[in-house]
Amino acid sequence: MEQTKPAYVYLVRCAGGQLYAGWTTDPQARLYAHKTGRGAKYTRAQHAESLAYLEQCPGRSAAMRREAALKALTKAQKEALCAQWAEASRPRLSLASRADAAEILELYNWYVLNHTATFQITPSTLPQYEQWVEDTLARAPLILARDKAGRLLGYACAHRWHEREAFDWDVESTVYCAPFARGLGVGDTLYAALLELLKAQGYWNVYALIADPNPASERLHEKFGFVCEGRTPRTGYKFGRWLGLSTWHLALRKGTGAPEPVRLQLPAEEVIAVLDKCSL
Ligand SMILES: CC(C)(COP(=O)(O)OP(=O)(O)OC[C@H]1O[C@@H](n2cnc3c(N)ncnc32)[C@H](O)[C@@H]1OP(=O)(O)O)[C@@H](O)C(=O)NCCC(=O)NCCS
């Protein structure tokens, strides 16, 4: 059973440019451990800074064999691999359409079934998601990140915060990376584009609901200026346990003046310019 779970080999770049090779079943957690000095003696001493290469293997044994092969490469060979990977895995942003619903659904349903990031317990269906894509696009961008080969790395979007009209200037944001694409900075790229577009539309407030525990999401929101405005310690029940939820807020505009109406649809060229800039 263990052998069929994906495992990964990776190279981590250290402060002096050195590359450290390892394997893991959870690249995001492993990278964070290296960056915080709890990964390996070498990366603690040399200060691990970023992920430089990631490759999925069919299982643990394959990953261990591949790790040994990576360790045997020369520095120049490792650098060539990293350069190739950086170009291939760089997120390319685009606006979603109804035709992308199946891929988005597959990504999201993985979290429904395996993770507490969402409080949804029963997977959504394709017709529901096709409608969801259209409803989402009616008010705000639904942004996809794909790699060079076109694989979906993640998506970000925003929905009404509350139904009443006085909330017209407020949205709730969402970001999901594919399980294999967590820890690669895809969340950053998606959020930078989403928040810029929401601001251009004329929204004033962005809220995010973060279930406990989700340190990567909390850190991502902090980096973009969100502030935690409160935490309910026991509000959702999933996988046989109670979960807490925190509310995070980002003010896109300051002041108390009367707001202009939100531009529900931005001109296509304005959207493309932001997506292209953030894809670099
Ligand atoms: C949350 C999510 C969008 C973040 O995107 P990402 O591209 O994977 O982000 P990263 O792994 O680069 O992590 C973001 C930050 O959290 C930090 N981080 C990662 N794991 C961490 C941990 N266990 N503890 C503390 N910080 C952590 C990273 O170091 C990074 O901060 P830095 O840039 O200052 O180094 C992504 O992990 C994801 O899709 N998670 C599952 C779905 C989800 O939780 N969505 C959000 C719902 S509110």
The ligand as a MOL file (V3000), in Angstrom:
LIG
                    3D

  0  0  0     0  0            999 V3000
M  V30 BEGIN CTAB
M  V30 COUNTS 48 50 0 0 0
M  V30 BEGIN ATOM
M  V30 1 C -2.2560 27.3840 1.6050 0
M  V30 2 C -1.6360 27.2880 0.2150 0
M  V30 3 C -2.5570 27.9630 -0.7840 0
M  V30 4 C -0.2960 28.0280 0.2670 0
M  V30 5 O 0.2660 28.0640 -1.0140 0
M  V30 6 P 1.7550 27.5220 -1.3190 0
M  V30 7 O 2.1740 28.0400 -2.6230 0
M  V30 8 O 1.7560 26.0610 -1.1300 0
M  V30 9 O 2.5640 28.2580 -0.1980 0
M  V30 10 P 3.9250 27.8710 0.5030 0
M  V30 11 O 4.1200 26.4350 0.7480 0
M  V30 12 O 4.9800 28.6080 -0.2260 0
M  V30 13 O 3.6660 28.4860 1.9290 0
M  V30 14 C 3.3060 29.8180 2.1730 0
M  V30 15 C 4.1160 30.2790 3.3550 0
M  V30 16 O 3.8320 29.4270 4.4740 0
M  V30 17 C 5.0310 28.9340 5.0250 0
M  V30 18 N 4.7750 27.5880 5.5410 0
M  V30 19 C 4.6640 26.4320 4.8420 0
M  V30 20 N 4.4560 25.4100 5.6980 0
M  V30 21 C 4.4310 25.9510 6.9460 0
M  V30 22 C 4.2680 25.4220 8.2640 0
M  V30 23 N 4.0510 24.1220 8.4540 0
M  V30 24 N 4.3080 26.2710 9.2920 0
M  V30 25 C 4.4870 27.6030 9.1200 0
M  V30 26 N 4.6520 28.1700 7.8970 0
M  V30 27 C 4.6230 27.3460 6.8350 0
M  V30 28 C 6.0220 28.9290 3.8750 0
M  V30 29 O 7.3510 28.9310 4.3590 0
M  V30 30 C 5.6370 30.1980 3.1370 0
M  V30 31 O 6.1540 31.3310 3.8050 0
M  V30 32 P 7.4550 32.0950 3.2730 0
M  V30 33 O 7.1690 32.4540 1.8380 0
M  V30 34 O 7.5660 33.2570 4.1700 0
M  V30 35 O 8.5740 31.1100 3.3850 0
M  V30 36 C -1.3720 25.8170 -0.2240 0
M  V30 37 O -0.5030 25.2270 0.6770 0
M  V30 38 C -2.6300 24.9910 -0.3330 0
M  V30 39 O -3.2320 24.9160 -1.3850 0
M  V30 40 N -3.0420 24.3640 0.7770 0
M  V30 41 C -4.2190 23.5150 0.7920 0
M  V30 42 C -5.4920 24.2940 0.5320 0
M  V30 43 C -5.6500 25.4300 1.4900 0
M  V30 44 O -5.3550 25.2920 2.6650 0
M  V30 45 N -6.1340 26.5770 0.9730 0
M  V30 46 C -6.3460 27.7420 1.7550 0
M  V30 47 C -7.7060 27.6890 2.3410 0
M  V30 48 S -7.9270 29.0780 3.4610 0
M  V30 END ATOM
M  V30 BEGIN BOND
M  V30 1 1 1 2
M  V30 2 1 2 3
M  V30 3 1 2 4
M  V30 4 1 2 36
M  V30 5 1 4 5
M  V30 6 1 5 6
M  V30 7 2 6 7
M  V30 8 1 6 8
M  V30 9 1 6 9
M  V30 10 1 9 10
M  V30 11 2 10 11
M  V30 12 1 10 12
M  V30 13 1 10 13
M  V30 14 1 13 14
M  V30 15 1 14 15
M  V30 16 1 15 16
M  V30 17 1 15 30
M  V30 18 1 16 17
M  V30 19 1 17 18
M  V30 20 1 17 28
M  V30 21 1 18 19
M  V30 22 1 18 27
M  V30 23 2 19 20
M  V30 24 1 20 21
M  V30 25 1 21 22
M  V30 26 2 21 27
M  V30 27 1 22 23
M  V30 28 2 22 24
M  V30 29 1 24 25
M  V30 30 2 25 26
M  V30 31 1 26 27
M  V30 32 1 28 29
M  V30 33 1 28 30
M  V30 34 1 30 31
M  V30 35 1 31 32
M  V30 36 2 32 33
M  V30 37 1 32 34
M  V30 38 1 32 35
M  V30 39 1 36 37
M  V30 40 1 36 38
M  V30 41 2 38 39
M  V30 42 1 38 40
M  V30 43 1 40 41
M  V30 44 1 41 42
M  V30 45 1 42 43
M  V30 46 2 43 44
M  V30 47 1 43 45
M  V30 48 1 45 46
M  V30 49 1 46 47
M  V30 50 1 47 48
M  V30 END BOND
M  V30 END CTAB
M  END
